[in-house]
Amino acid sequence: MPNAFTQQRLAHLDSLAAELRQRGLASRTLGGTAPVLWVWHPDSHRQTIVFATPVRDGWMFLWSPDGEESADDPARAADSVERLLAPLTEPP
């Protein structure tokens, strides 16, 4: 049974995963006692790992490169991750 801290982390990652599904992205929770969210775009095959980490006044989502959003707004975080993983457009 996960401890309260891990349960909070999982709750935040689950809320983000739900938002990502609405945008057509896929994800999977990995890591047991230190869970992270593996996220990928089914068309571009681009991927990242999202961490949920406590901060002074709540929780933050962090991902590479340089991604960061408050866990209080999983929809905004999902929008940012979607932009990061979207297929690259060809120059005209």
Disulfide bonds with the S-S distance in Angstrom:
none
